[in-house]
């Protein structure tokens, strides 16, 4: 939908709800761009494969975390790789299959004659065909068999009418410098992160309704960091020189090594440098983010290891929004005020 059509229908659309499945308004989905596509199995059933390996295994070894694909997973992978055969203007850049979802990167090399959504619809159709063929070819319910093999219980909302994927999909348009390589690296390490999450479920589960001095937060990470007797607010003026920032970094690292928990929304350049240095030094941190969580939110890959080791907590005071808006001065002041309050309780 272009911007003009969106504005025309907006008064009749009702309240806009956060959604990871909404297309970007006004974007030309037929043009030359790189897309990260994510889609989930209906009911989040682990039909595509089984997680294997050890989280402590060295990269490149046989025990490094991976997903061993089921027969259905192999058929799905084949459908994805076939995209560039059916649509020569598209190059398949990457694919990471997970037990209940997939991430894939597609490069639209030249203008297409159809919306990218039509390509994804065709892919889903091929997957659904494979799903139904395997289902009908088994003497018992194929989905239930795969669930049993993976050690999972059959969800109550299991669909039986032949559709593999949940409705819709998420797309992220890659554009920043180095963003493509970062996402490729992220996809390759996805099985490792899932294994770590399964080993430490409480540290990665989103918890809502955390009340701190009358303010409600959603949280991911080690909430026991809030109980530490000494919490120190990290706040720096934007006018600090690089030399002054390094002095601040040295001061806060010293305090953190002596037992203080550093707390900050990491807004200014100085605050970001301090929090990054503390993260690299494997010191405990509490980070306030302006971007809210939904049920499936997880820490960014730069925070993942810190969360798994129980030295990181992310607090989100506001509700999840699909589109991020620029931080305003009022929002920054509010986050700093919340940080100050957290350090006092």
C-alpha positions in Angstrom: 0.0 0.0 0.0 1.4 3.4 -1.0 1.3 6.5 1.3 -1.7 8.0 -0.5 -3.8 4.9 -0.1 -2.7 4.5 3.5 -3.8 8.0 4.4 -7.1 7.5 2.6 -8.0 4.4 4.5 -6.5 5.4 7.8 -9.7 7.1 9.2 -11.5 3.8 8.8 -8.8 1.4 10.1 -9.5 1.8 13.8 -6.8 1.8 16.4 -3.4 0.9 15.1 -2.0 -2.1 17.0 1.7 -3.1 17.2 2.5 -5.8 14.7 5.6 -7.4 13.4 3.8 -8.5 10.3 2.8 -5.2 8.8 4.5 -4.0 5.6 6.3 -0.7 5.4 3.9 2.0 4.2 5.0 3.6 1.0 7.8 1.2 0.3 8.1 -0.2 -3.2 8.4 -4.0 -2.7 9.2 -4.6 -6.4 12.4 -2.6 -6.3 16.1 -3.6 -5.9 16.6 -4.2 -2.1 17.8 -6.8 0.4 15.3 -8.3 2.8 15.5 -10.3 5.9 12.4 -12.5 6.0 11.1 -14.3 9.1 8.1 -16.6 9.4 6.9 -19.1 12.0 5.2 -22.5 12.0 1.6 -22.3 12.9 1.3 -22.9 16.7 5.1 -22.7 16.9 5.3 -26.4 16.5 8.9 -27.7 16.1 8.2 -29.5 12.8 11.2 -28.4 10.9 13.9 -30.1 12.9 15.6 -30.7 16.2 18.2 -28.7 18.0 21.5 -30.6 18.6 25.0 -29.9 19.9 26.5 -28.3 23.0 26.6 -24.7 23.9 30.2 -24.9 25.1 31.4 -26.6 21.8 34.0 -24.8 19.7 32.8 -23.3 16.4 33.5 -25.6 13.5 33.4 -28.8 15.6 30.8 -31.6 15.2 29.2 -30.7 18.5 28.7 -27.0 17.7 24.9 -26.1 18.1 22.9 -26.8 14.9 19.4 -27.8 13.8 19.1 -31.3 12.4 16.3 -31.0 9.8 13.3 -33.3 9.7 12.1 -34.6 6.3 9.7 -31.7 6.2 12.5 -29.3 7.1 14.5 -30.5 4.2 11.6 -30.0 1.8 11.1 -26.4 3.2 14.8 -25.7 2.6 14.4 -26.9 -0.9 11.5 -24.6 -1.5 13.5 -21.7 -0.2 16.5 -22.4 -2.4 14.2 -22.8 -5.4 13.1 -19.1 -5.1 16.0 -17.9 -7.2 15.3 -20.6 -9.9 11.6 -19.5 -10.1 12.5 -15.8 -9.8 15.9 -15.1 -11.5 15.8 -11.5 -10.4 16.2 -12.7 -6.8 19.3 -14.1 -5.2 19.0 -16.3 -2.0 21.7 -14.9 0.3 21.2 -16.9 3.5 18.8 -19.3 5.2 18.7 -20.4 8.9 16.2 -23.1 9.7 15.0 -23.4 13.3 12.7 -26.0 14.8 9.6 -23.8 14.6 10.6 -20.9 12.4 13.0 -19.7 9.7 15.1 -16.6 8.9 16.1 -16.0 5.3 17.8 -13.2 3.4 16.7 -12.4 -0.2 18.4 -9.9 -2.5 16.1 -8.5 -5.2 18.8 -7.7 -7.7 16.6 -6.0 -10.3 13.1 -4.7 -10.4 10.5 -7.4 -10.3 7.1 -7.5 -12.0 5.3 -8.4 -8.8 5.2 -7.6 -5.1 7.7 -9.5 -2.9 4.7 -10.8 -1.0 3.7 -12.8 -4.1 7.0 -14.5 -4.0 6.7 -15.4 -0.3 3.1 -16.6 -1.0 4.5 -18.9 -3.7 7.1 -20.2 -1.3 4.5 -20.9 1.4 2.3 -22.7 -1.2 5.2 -25.1 -2.0 5.8 -25.7 1.7 2.1 -26.4 2.3 2.1 -28.9 -0.6 5.1 -30.8 1.0 3.4 -30.6 4.4 0.2 -32.2 3.0 2.0 -34.8 1.0 4.0 -35.9 4.1 0.9 -35.8 6.2 -1.2 -37.9 3.9 1.7 -40.3 3.3 1.9 -41.3 7.0 -0.4 -43.9 8.7 -0.6 -41.6 11.7 -0.8 -37.8 12.1 2.6 -36.6 10.7 2.7 -33.4 12.8 2.1 -35.4 16.0 4.9 -37.9 14.9 7.4 -35.1 14.4 6.5 -33.5 17.7 7.0 -36.9 19.5 10.4 -37.3 17.8 11.5 -33.8 18.9 10.4 -34.5 22.5 7.7 -31.8 22.5 4.1 -32.1 23.6 1.4 -31.5 21.0 -0.1 -28.0 21.4 -3.8 -27.6 22.0 -4.1 -25.3 19.1 -2.6 -27.7 16.5 -4.0 -27.0 13.1 -5.1 -30.0 11.0 -6.3 -28.5 7.7 -2.9 -28.6 6.0 -1.3 -25.2 6.5 2.2 -25.2 7.7 3.0 -21.5 8.3 1.3 -18.9 10.5 -0.4 -16.2 8.5 1.8 -13.3 7.3 5.5 -12.8 7.7 8.0 -10.2 9.0 10.3 -8.4 6.6 13.3 -6.2 7.6 14.8 -4.0 4.9 18.7 -4.1 5.2 20.3 -0.8 4.3 22.9 0.3 6.8 26.7 -0.2 6.3 27.7 -3.6 7.4 24.1 -4.6 8.3 24.0 -7.5 5.9 27.1 -9.2 7.4 25.8 -8.6 10.9 22.5 -10.4 10.1 24.3 -13.2 8.3 26.4 -13.7 11.4 23.3 -13.5 13.6 21.5 -16.2 11.5 24.5 -18.6 11.8 24.6 -18.3 15.6 20.8 -18.7 16.1 21.0 -22.4 17.1 23.6 -21.5 19.8 21.4 -18.7 21.2 18.4 -21.1 21.3 20.4 -23.7 23.2 21.6 -21.1 25.7 18.0 -19.9 26.2 16.9 -23.5 26.9 19.7 -23.9 29.4 18.8 -20.6 31.2 15.0 -20.1 30.5 14.4 -17.7 33.4 17.0 -15.2 32.2 15.5 -14.9 28.7 11.7 -15.0 29.5 10.0 -11.7 29.1 8.3 -10.7 32.3 5.6 -8.0 32.4 4.2 -5.9 35.2 7.4 -5.4 37.1 6.7 -2.6 39.6 9.5 -0.3 40.7 8.6 2.7 42.8 5.2 3.0 41.1 6.5 2.6 37.5 5.6 -0.6 35.6 8.3 -2.3 33.4 8.7 -5.3 31.2 12.0 -7.1 31.9 14.4 -9.5 30.3 17.4 -10.8 32.3 18.5 -11.2 35.9 16.0 -9.3 38.1 18.0 -10.0 41.2 20.3 -7.2 40.0 17.6 -4.8 41.3 18.2 -6.1 44.8 21.9 -5.1 44.9 22.4 -2.5 47.7 24.5 -0.2 45.5 23.3 0.9 42.1 25.0 3.8 40.3 23.4 6.0 37.7 25.5 6.4 34.5 24.7 9.9 33.1 27.0 12.0 31.0 26.6 15.4 29.3 26.6 15.4 25.5 29.3 18.1 25.6 32.0 15.9 27.1 35.3 15.6 25.1 36.7 12.3 24.2 39.3 12.7 27.0 36.6 13.5 29.6 34.6 10.4 28.4 37.6 8.2 29.0 38.0 9.6 32.5 34.3 8.8 33.1 34.8 5.3 31.7 37.7 4.6 34.1 35.7 6.0 37.1 32.6 3.9 36.5 34.6 0.7 35.7 36.4 1.1 39.0 33.1 1.5 40.9 31.6 -1.5 39.1 34.6 -3.7 40.0 34.0 -2.7 43.6 30.5 -4.0 43.5 28.3 -1.2 42.1 25.6 -2.1 39.5 25.7 0.4 36.7 22.3 1.7 35.5 21.6 3.7 32.4 19.5 4.2 29.2 22.9 4.8 27.4 21.7 7.8 25.4 24.7 10.1 25.1 28.0 9.1 23.6 29.7 9.0 27.0 27.0 6.8 28.5 27.2 4.4 25.6 31.0 4.2 25.9 30.8 3.4 29.7 28.1 0.8 29.2 30.0 -0.8 26.4 33.2 -0.9 28.4 31.5 -2.4 31.3 29.8 -5.0 29.1 33.2 -6.0 27.6 34.7 -6.2 31.1 31.9 -8.7 32.0 30.5 -6.4 34.8 26.8 -6.4 35.8 24.5 -3.8 34.2 20.9 -2.6 34.2 19.9 -1.1 30.8 16.7 1.0 30.3 15.4 0.7 26.8 12.8 3.0 25.2 11.6 0.2 23.0 9.0 -2.0 24.6 8.8 -5.8 24.5 6.3 -8.3 23.2 6.0 -11.9 24.2 8.7 -13.1 21.8 11.2 -10.3 22.4 14.8 -11.3 23.2 18.0 -9.4 24.0 20.1 -8.2 21.1 23.0 -10.4 20.1 25.5 -8.0 21.8 23.7 -8.6 25.1 23.0 -12.3 24.8 26.1 -13.7 26.5 25.7 -11.2 29.4 22.1 -12.3 29.9 23.1 -16.0 29.9 25.7 -15.3 32.6 23.2 -13.4 34.8 24.9 -10.1 34.7 22.5 -8.1 32.5 18.9 -6.8 33.0 16.9 -4.9 30.4 14.0 -2.8 31.6 11.3 -1.4 29.2 9.0 1.2 30.7 6.8 1.6 27.6 4.7 -0.7 25.4 6.1 -2.4 22.3 5.7 -0.5 19.1 6.4 -2.0 15.7 8.0 1.2 14.3 10.7 2.9 16.3 10.4 6.6 16.6 13.3 9.1 17.2 13.9 9.8 20.9 12.7 13.2 22.0 14.2 15.3 24.7 11.2 14.6 26.9 11.7 10.9 26.5 15.4 11.2 27.4 14.7 13.2 30.5 12.0 10.7 31.6 14.4 7.7 31.1 17.1 9.5 33.2 14.5 10.2 35.9 13.5 6.5 36.0 17.2 5.5 36.2 17.7 7.8 39.2 14.7 6.3 40.9 15.9 2.7 40.3 19.2 3.6 41.8 17.5 4.9 45.0 15.3 1.9 45.7 
